[in-house]
């Protein structure tokens, strides 16, 4: 007969077992989901409500997928948004208008559970305000915007910085980028194909709200110095016809990510554009599915349809990177 272990022995044995168990790796599995925010409107641009998961057909590389649908305001998908503002000297008139809309960002775009950040770009790209849910901080970040180098506006480089910021946010967040800028890049190191791939890989929807330097230069009101550009800025704004032939990067970014390209020339126009974009973001259908395994590299093509409604307009991301 073996002697019974004493209390010290039993305690030591228990301690060793617990230690080994604690050191054992806990295996967790995560199922990758593809999140597909979908905008459904009628022909006049009004949101179509009341659709259900069974109303949608989502194809991944042509194959129908089993989808799940959440409402846009569920706790599962808060919004993380970066607002990238062109702050070049040539944009002084636009900046005078943009400075006044900071108070709209938290309630209309980010929402109660969302977070927003602000970056600026001219010859450099700078983070003016990190992610916050404090509307006062966002308003202050906008009010303190100042024009910088006259003809530099590194839009593409700013988009890549926004990607870096948004990739720090939780994966279940809807990632959104607002561009308050011209529709074309000025002197970025990055190129458009690289930028489009980056935003697609990060699952970001891009909403450019753009202005024409030529048009907006004439909207400054007499007697309001803060709305008037410097003489050299105004001259630069109206003597650049050659740039009108360059690629409309804002259109390309919106189409490649399921976003929407809006424009403005006046403060009222800017406020309306922000309101429209906010309404759209918070009325989207949020579809998701688990992709099948594929050894094929590259962008996977997505198609979203509402088979029973031929009268609607559907906008969604055209693809994703596995």
TORSERO-946527 format. One record per residue: x, y, z of N, C-alpha, C in turn; residue in one letter. Coordinates in steps of 0.05 Angstrom, whole numbers, padded with zeros to 5 digits, always signed. Each point is the difference from the previous one (the first is absolute). Layout:
% TORSERO-946527
XYZXYZXYZa ...
This chain:
% TORSERO-946527
+00017-00024+00000-00017+00024+00000+00018+00025+00000x -00006+00018-00017+00015+00024-00002-00009+00019+00022x +00019+00015+00012-00008+00019+00021-00016+00022-00012x -00020+00010+00015-00016+00022-00010+00017+00026+00000x -00002+00015-00022+00015+00025-00001-00009+00019+00021x +00019+00014+00013-00008+00019+00020-00010+00025-00013x -00009+00019+00017-00013+00025-00010+00019+00016-00017x +00025+00002+00008+00020+00016-00015+00003-00012-00028x +00002-00026-00002+00004-00013-00026-00024+00005-00018x -00024-00003+00012-00024+00005-00016-00002+00028-00010x +00007+00019+00016+00000+00028-00008+00020+00006-00021x +00024-00012+00002+00021+00004-00020-00009-00011-00027x -00012-00024+00001-00010-00013-00025-00021+00018-00013x -00018+00010+00016-00021+00018-00011+00012+00025-00012x +00020+00011+00013+00013+00024-00011+00013-00005-00026x +00015-00022-00003+00013-00007-00025-00020-00003-00022x -00023-00014+00006-00020-00004-00021-00012+00026-00009x -00006+00017+00019-00012+00026-00007+00020+00017-00017x +00026-00002+00007+00020+00016-00014+00002-00010-00029x +00001-00026-00003+00002-00011-00027-00025+00007-00016x -00023-00001+00012-00025+00006-00014+00000+00030-00008x +00010+00017+00018+00000+00028-00007+00019+00007-00022x +00022-00016-00003+00019+00005-00021-00008-00013-00026x -00020-00017+00001-00009-00013-00025-00012+00022-00018x +00006+00001-00025-00012+00020-00017-00030-00005-00004x -00015+00022+00001-00029-00002-00005-00004+00004-00030x -00011-00020-00013-00003+00001-00028-00027+00014-00007x +00002+00022-00015-00024+00014-00008-00002-00001-00030x -00024-00002-00010-00004+00001-00029-00016+00024-00007x +00007+00013-00021-00016+00023-00009-00009-00005-00029x -00025+00005-00004-00011-00004-00027+00000+00027-00014x +00016+00003-00022+00001+00025-00014-00027+00006-00013x -00009+00024+00004-00025+00009-00012+00006+00023-00019x -00015+00000-00022+00001+00022-00019-00024+00018+00005x +00005+00024+00009-00021+00019+00005-00006+00016-00025x -00025+00002-00007-00008+00013-00025-00022+00021+00006x +00007+00025+00006-00021+00020+00003-00012+00006-00028x -00027+00000+00000-00014+00002-00026-00020+00024+00002x +00002+00017-00019-00019+00022-00003-00021-00007-00021x -00025+00002+00008-00022-00006-00019-00018+00025-00001x -00003+00011-00024-00017+00023-00004-00019-00004-00024x -00020+00018-00001-00016+00000-00024+00013+00017-00021x -00013+00004-00023+00013+00014-00022+00005+00030+00006x -00014+00010+00021+00003+00028+00007+00020+00004+00023x +00012-00022+00009+00021+00002+00020-00010-00003+00028x -00026-00007+00004-00011-00004+00027+00006-00028+00010x +00007-00002+00026+00006-00026+00011-00025-00019-00001x +00005-00025-00006-00021-00020+00000+00003-00017+00026x -00021+00002+00017+00000-00014+00025-00015-00026-00002x +00001-00016+00021-00017-00024+00003+00010-00025-00013x +00024+00000-00011+00010-00025-00012+00011-00019+00021x +00000-00025-00006+00010-00021+00018+00023-00016-00013x +00013-00016+00016+00023-00015-00011-00008-00016-00024x -00024-00012+00001-00009-00017-00022-00005+00015-00026x -00002+00027+00002-00005+00016-00024+00026+00004-00016x +00023-00005+00013+00026+00006-00013+00012-00026-00012x +00014+00004-00021+00017-00021-00012+00028+00011-00002x +00019-00013+00013+00028+00008+00000+00016-00023-00013x +00015+00007-00021+00017-00019-00013+00029+00007+00005x +00016-00020+00007+00029+00002+00003+00012-00015-00023x +00013+00014-00019+00010-00012-00024-00021-00017-00014x -00024+00011+00000-00022-00013-00015-00015-00021+00016x +00009-00007+00025-00013-00020+00016-00018+00013+00021x -00026-00008+00001-00017+00011+00021+00010-00007+00028x -00004+00020+00018+00010-00004+00027-00023+00000+00020x +00003-00014+00022-00019+00001+00022+00007+00025+00017x -00018+00018+00001+00006+00026+00012-00015+00004+00027x +00011+00018+00015-00013+00010+00025-00004+00030-00004x -00021+00011+00012-00005+00029-00002-00004+00012+00027x +00014+00022+00005-00003+00016+00024-00010+00028-00008x -00014+00013+00018-00008+00027-00005+00025+00018+00003x -00001+00024-00012+00024+00017+00000+00006+00011+00028x -00018-00001+00019+00005+00012+00026+00002-00021+00022x +00005-00025-00007+00004-00020+00020+00027+00004+00013x +00003-00010+00025+00025+00003+00014+00023-00015-00014x -00007-00019-00018+00021-00016-00013+00016+00017-00020x -00010+00022-00009+00014+00014-00021+00000+00030+00003x +00013+00010+00021+00003+00029+00002+00018+00011-00022x -00001+00026-00004+00015+00013-00022+00027+00011+00011x +00021-00006-00015+00026+00014+00004+00005+00015-00025x +00003+00026+00002+00003+00017-00023+00024+00019+00002x +00014+00002-00022+00022+00020-00002-00009+00022-00019x +00002+00025+00008-00005+00022-00018+00027+00012-00009x +00006-00003-00026+00025+00011-00010-00006+00026-00015x +00012+00022+00009-00006+00026-00010+00024+00011-00016x -00004+00008-00024+00021+00014-00016+00004+00028+00012x +00024+00005+00008+00007+00025+00014+00020+00017-00014x +00002-00003-00027+00019+00016-00015-00010+00028-00002x +00019+00019-00005-00007+00028-00002-00020+00005-00022x +00001-00015-00021-00019+00004-00022-00028-00007+00008x -00004-00013+00023-00026-00008+00010-00010+00018+00021x +00011+00024+00003-00008+00018+00022-00029+00006+00001x -00013+00004-00023-00029+00006+00000-00016-00024+00010x +00008-00024-00010-00014-00024+00009+00004-00005+00030x +00024+00005+00010+00006-00004+00028-00017+00018+00018x -00005+00025-00010-00017+00018+00016-00028-00011+00004x -00009-00016-00019-00026-00013+00002+00002-00026+00017x +00021-00015-00005+00004-00026+00014+00003+00005+00030x +00013+00022+00008+00004+00006+00028-00027+00002+00016x -00021+00005-00014-00026+00004+00013-00017-00025+00003x +00009-00023-00010-00017-00024+00001+00010-00021+00019x +00020+00006+00017+00010-00020+00018-00020-00011+00019x -00020+00016+00008-00020-00009+00019-00019-00020-00011x +00000-00004-00027-00018-00019-00013+00011-00028+00000x +00026-00003+00004+00013-00026-00004-00009-00022+00019x +00001+00006+00026-00007-00021+00020-00030-00008-00002x -00019+00019+00000-00028-00009+00000-00009-00012-00027x +00010+00011-00022-00011-00008-00026+00016-00023-00013x +00026-00001+00005+00017-00020-00014+00008-00022+00019x +00013+00006+00022+00010-00021+00018-00023-00013+00016x -00019+00016+00009-00022-00010+00016+00008-00004+00029x -00019-00009+00016+00005-00001+00029+00023-00018+00008x +00002-00023-00014+00021-00019+00008+00025+00002-00017x +00000+00017-00020+00022+00002-00019+00022+00017+00010x +00022-00001-00014+00024+00017+00006+00010+00012-00026x +00010+00025+00002+00010+00014-00024+00027+00011+00005x +00016+00002-00021+00027+00012+00001+00002+00020-00023x +00018+00019+00002+00004+00021-00020+00029+00001-00008x +00005-00001-00026+00027+00005-00011-00001+00021-00021x +00022+00014-00004+00002+00020-00021+00023-00007-00019x -00002+00010-00024+00022-00004-00019+00004+00024-00018x +00025+00007-00004+00009+00019-00020+00026-00012-00010x +00023+00013+00006+00025-00013-00007+00007-00022+00019x -00013+00000+00023+00003-00021+00021-00027-00011+00007x +00000-00023+00014-00024-00011+00012+00003+00000+00030x -00020+00011+00014+00002+00002+00029-00027-00008+00013x +00003-00014+00023-00024-00007+00016-00006+00024+00018x -00023+00012-00005-00009+00023+00017-00015-00009+00025x -00014-00022-00002-00015-00011+00022-00003-00030-00002x +00009-00014+00020-00003-00029+00000-00028-00008+00004x -00006-00026+00000-00027-00009+00002-00013+00008+00027x -00023+00012-00002-00014+00009+00023-00030+00000-00005x -00015-00002+00022-00029+00002-00001-00009+00027+00012x +00019+00017+00004-00005+00026+00012-00005+00021-00022x -00025+00008-00003-00007+00019-00021+00014+00027+00003x +00006+00008+00025+00014+00026+00004+00028-00001-00011x +00014-00022+00004+00027-00003-00011-00001+00000-00030x -00019-00013-00012-00002+00000-00030-00006+00028-00010x -00018+00014+00013-00006+00028-00009+00024+00017+00002x +00015-00002+00021+00025+00015+00004+00020-00006-00022x +00003-00026-00006+00019-00008-00021-00007+00013-00027x -00025+00002-00006-00009+00013-00025+00005+00030+00002x -00008+00013+00022+00002+00029+00002+00029+00010-00002x +00019-00017+00007+00028+00009+00000+00015-00008-00025x -00014-00010-00021+00013-00006-00025+00011+00025-00013x +00024-00002-00011+00013+00023-00012+00011-00009-00027x -00001+00018-00020+00012-00007-00027+00030+00000+00002x +00012-00019-00015+00029-00003+00000+00012+00006-00027x +00017-00019-00010+00014+00004-00025-00020+00003-00023x +00004+00020-00017-00020+00008-00019-00010-00022-00018x +00018-00013-00015-00009-00019-00021+00006-00029+00006x +00005-00007+00024+00004-00028+00007-00024-00012+00013x -00008-00024-00007-00023-00013+00012+00004-00030-00005x +00014-00013+00019+00007-00028-00004-00023-00018+00009x -00021+00000-00016-00024-00016+00006+00006-00029+00004x +00015-00012-00019+00005-00029+00001+00015-00007+00026x +00020+00016+00007+00015-00006+00024-00017+00003+00025x -00019+00019-00001-00019+00004+00022-00018-00024+00003x -00009-00011-00023-00017-00024+00001+00015-00023+00013x +00025-00004-00006+00015-00022+00012+00004+00005+00030x +00003+00025+00008+00001+00006+00029-00027-00007+00013x -00022+00006-00013-00026-00006+00010-00004-00031+00003x +00011-00015-00020-00001-00029+00002+00014-00010+00024x +00024+00011+00005+00015-00007+00024-00015+00005+00026x -00014+00023+00001-00015+00006+00024-00024-00018+00003x -00015-00005-00022-00024-00016+00002+00006-00029+00005x +00024-00010-00008+00007-00027+00006+00005-00005+00030x +00002+00021+00015+00004-00004+00029-00027-00003+00014x -00022+00004-00014-00027-00002+00012-00009-00029+00000x -00019-00007+00017-00010-00027+00001-00010-00010-00027x +00004-00025-00005-00007-00011-00026-00030+00001-00006x -00017+00000+00021-00029+00001-00005-00010+00028-00005x +00018+00020+00001-00009+00027-00006-00003+00004-00030x -00020+00017-00008-00001+00008-00028+00021+00022-00003x +00017-00003-00019+00022+00019-00005-00007+00019-00023x +00001+00025+00006-00009+00020-00019+00021+00022-00002x +00005+00009-00025+00019+00023-00004-00015+00022-00015x +00000+00024+00011-00011+00024-00013+00024+00016-00011x -00002+00007-00025+00020+00018-00012-00013+00027-00005x +00009+00021+00014-00010+00027-00006+00023+00014-00015x -00003+00000-00026+00024+00007-00016-00009+00005-00029x +00020+00006-00016-00003-00002-00029-00004-00029-00008x -00007-00004-00025-00005-00028-00009+00025-00013-00011x +00023+00015-00001+00024-00010-00011+00024+00003+00019x +00019-00017-00003+00024+00001+00017+00020+00020-00010x +00016+00010+00018+00022+00018-00007+00026-00010+00013x +00016-00014-00015+00028-00006+00008+00004-00021+00022x -00018-00019+00002+00004-00021+00019+00022-00019-00009x +00013-00013+00020+00019-00021-00007-00015-00026-00008x -00022-00005+00013-00016-00024-00007-00015+00004-00026x -00007-00022-00012-00014+00000-00026-00029-00011+00004x -00018+00008-00018-00028-00007+00004-00005-00031+00002x +00012-00017-00017-00005-00029+00003+00008-00010+00028x +00022+00009+00010+00009-00008+00027-00020+00009+00021x -00010+00024-00003-00019+00011+00020-00026-00015-00001x -00010-00005-00024-00025-00015-00002+00002-00028+00012x +00022-00014-00005+00004-00026+00012+00000+00002+00030x +00013+00020+00011+00003+00003+00029-00027+00004+00013x -00017+00018-00012-00026+00005+00013-00018-00025-00003x +00002-00014-00022-00016-00024-00004+00008-00022+00020x +00026-00004+00003+00010-00020+00019-00009+00006+00029x -00002+00026+00007-00008+00008+00027-00030+00002+00003x -00015-00005-00021-00029+00001+00001-00011+00027+00006x +00011+00021-00012-00007+00028+00005-00019+00010-00022x -00021+00013+00007-00017+00014-00019+00009+00029-00001x +00005+00010-00024+00010+00027-00004-00022+00018-00010x -00004+00022+00014-00020+00021-00007+00014+00026-00006x +00008+00005-00025+00011+00026-00006-00022+00022-00001x +00005+00022+00013-00017+00024-00003+00018+00021-00010x -00001+00005-00026+00020+00015-00013-00010+00027-00010x +00019+00017-00007-00005+00027-00011+00018+00005-00023x -00009+00019-00017+00017+00009-00022+00013+00027+00009x +00027+00001-00001+00014+00024+00008-00010+00024-00017x -00004-00006-00026-00009+00022-00018-00027+00011+00008x -00019-00018+00007-00027+00009+00006-00002+00013+00028x +00013-00013+00019-00003+00009+00028+00015+00026+00005x +00020+00006-00017+00015+00025+00004-00018+00025-00002x -00023-00003-00014-00017+00024-00005-00023+00001+00020x -00001-00018+00020-00022-00001+00018+00005+00016+00026x +00025+00010+00003+00006+00016+00024-00017+00025+00000x -00012+00006+00023-00017+00023+00002+00016+00025+00007x -00006+00022-00014+00013+00025+00005-00006+00009+00029x +00020+00012+00013-00004+00010+00027+00005-00020+00021x +00007-00025-00007+00007-00021+00020+00028-00010-00006x +00020+00012+00013+00028-00007-00006+00006-00029+00004x -00013-00013+00020+00006-00028+00005-00009-00018-00023x -00018+00010-00017-00009-00016-00023+00015+00006-00025x +00017+00020+00001+00014+00009-00024+00028-00012-00002x +00008-00011-00023+00027-00010-00002+00020+00022-00004x +00025-00007+00006+00022+00019-00007+00002+00003-00030x +00010+00022-00009+00002+00005-00028+00015-00022-00015x +00022-00009+00012+00016-00020-00014-00015-00027-00001x -00016-00006+00021-00016-00024-00001-00021+00001-00021x -00013+00023-00002-00022+00003-00020+00012-00002-00029x +00023+00012-00004+00013-00001-00026+00007-00029-00007x +00010-00015+00019+00007-00028-00005-00025-00016-00006x -00022+00007+00013-00024-00016-00002-00013+00002-00028x +00004+00023-00014-00014+00003-00025+00018-00002-00024x +00025-00008+00004+00018-00002-00023+00011-00028-00003x -00016-00021+00004+00009-00027-00001-00016-00017-00019x -00007+00008-00024-00016-00017-00017+00012-00026-00007x +00027-00002+00001+00013-00025-00008-00008-00023+00019x -00004+00007+00026-00007-00021+00019-00027-00012-00004x -00018+00014-00015-00027-00010-00004+00000-00026-00016x +00022-00005-00014+00001-00024-00017+00011-00024+00015x +00009+00004+00025+00011-00023+00015-00022-00017+00012x +00008-00024+00009-00020-00020+00008-00016+00009+00024x -00026-00005+00000-00017+00006+00022+00003-00022+00021x +00018+00004+00019+00006-00021+00020-00023-00004+00019x -00015+00021+00006-00023-00002+00018-00021-00020-00011x -00006+00002-00025-00019-00019-00013+00010-00028+00002x +00026-00004-00006+00011-00027+00000-00001-00012+00028x +00007+00016+00021+00000-00010+00027-00028-00007+00010x -00020+00017-00007-00027-00006+00008-00011-00025-00014x +00005-00003-00026-00011-00023-00014+00014-00026+00008x +00025+00002+00008+00015-00024+00007-00007-00010+00028x -00014+00016+00016-00005-00007+00028-00029+00000+00008x -00018+00006-00019-00028+00001+00006-00009+00026+00014x +00018+00020-00001-00007+00026+00012-00016+00017-00020x +00001+00026+00005-00016+00018-00017+00016+00026-00002x +00001+00011-00025+00014+00025-00005-00020+00022-00001x +00003+00019+00019-00017+00024+00001+00017+00025-00004x -00012+00022-00005+00016+00025-00004-00015+00023+00012x +00015+00023+00002-00011+00024+00011+00015+00024-00010x -00013+00024+00000+00013+00025-00006-00006+00021+00021x -00021-00005+00016-00008+00019+00021-00002-00014+00027x -00002+00016+00021-00002-00012+00027-00026-00017+00002x -00022+00010-00011-00024-00015+00000+00003-00027-00015x +00014+00002-00022+00004-00025-00016+00017-00020+00015x +00020+00010+00015+00017-00018+00017-00017-00013+00022x -00016+00016+00013-00017-00011+00022-00019-00021-00011x -00012+00006-00023-00019-00019-00012+00015-00026-00008x +00024+00002-00010+00015-00024-00008+00007-00017+00024x +00008+00012+00022+00006-00015+00024-00025-00013+00011x -00022+00015-00001-00026-00012+00010-00008-00024-00017x +00003+00003-00026-00008-00022-00018+00018-00025+00004x +00026+00005+00003+00018-00023+00004-00006-00013+00027x -00005+00016+00021-00007-00011+00026-00026-00016-00001x -00020+00010-00013-00025-00015-00003+00005-00027-00013x +00016+00001-00021+00005-00025-00014+00015-00020+00017x +00020+00008+00014+00016-00018+00017-00017-00013+00021x -00019+00015+00011-00016-00010+00022-00027-00012-00009x -00003-00004-00026-00024-00014-00010+00009-00024-00018x +00025-00006+00001+00010-00023-00016-00009-00026+00012x -00002-00020-00018-00003-00028+00008+00028-00011+00004x +00005-00014+00022+00026-00011+00005-00001-00030-00004x +00009-00009-00022+00001-00028-00007+00028-00012+00007x +00000-00025+00008+00026-00013+00005-00002-00029-00008x +00023-00012-00006+00000-00028-00006+00028-00011+00005x +00001-00027+00003+00026-00013+00004+00010-00010-00027x +00022+00011-00009+00010-00008-00027+00010-00028-00001x -00003-00013-00022+00012-00027-00004+00030+00003-00004x +00014-00022+00007+00029+00001-00003+00007+00000-00030x +00021+00015-00006+00009+00001-00027+00030+00005-00001x +00013-00015-00017+00028+00003-00003+00007+00022-00020x -00020+00012-00012+00005+00020-00020+00006+00027+00013x +00023+00012-00007+00006+00026+00012-00016+00022-00015x +00000+00024+00011-00011+00023-00014-00028+00007+00010x -00011+00020-00013-00026+00011+00007-00022-00020-00008x -00018-00006+00019-00023-00017-00006-00024+00018-00006x -00014-00006-00022-00021+00016-00010-00026-00006+00015x -00014+00022+00009-00025-00002+00013-00023+00011-00017x -00023-00012+00001-00024+00011-00012-00022-00001+00020x -00015+00022+00002-00023+00001+00019-00025+00008-00017x -00021-00016+00004-00025+00005-00014-00024-00002+00018x -00022+00012-00007-00026-00004+00013-00018-00010-00023x -00001-00027-00004-00013-00011-00023-00029+00009-00003x -00014+00004+00022-00029+00006-00001-00005+00030-00006x +00021+00016-00001-00004+00029-00003+00018+00010-00023x -00012+00001-00024+00015+00010-00023+00000+00031-00001x -00015+00012+00019-00002+00029-00001+00019+00014+00019x +00019-00014+00012+00018+00012+00020+00028+00003-00011x +00015+00018+00012+00028+00004-00006+00016-00010+00023x +00019-00018-00005+00016-00012+00021+00029+00008-00003x +00012+00008+00023+00028+00007+00000+00014-00014+00023x +00021-00015-00006+00015-00016+00019+00028-00003-00009x +00018-00009+00018+00028-00004-00009+00000-00021-00022x +00016+00005-00021+00000-00019-00023+00018-00024+00005x +00014-00001+00022+00017-00023+00005+00014+00002+00026x +00016-00021+00007+00015-00001+00025+00025-00016-00004x +00020+00004+00017+00024-00015-00001+00000-00021+00023x +00002-00026-00007-00001-00020+00021+00025+00001+00018x 
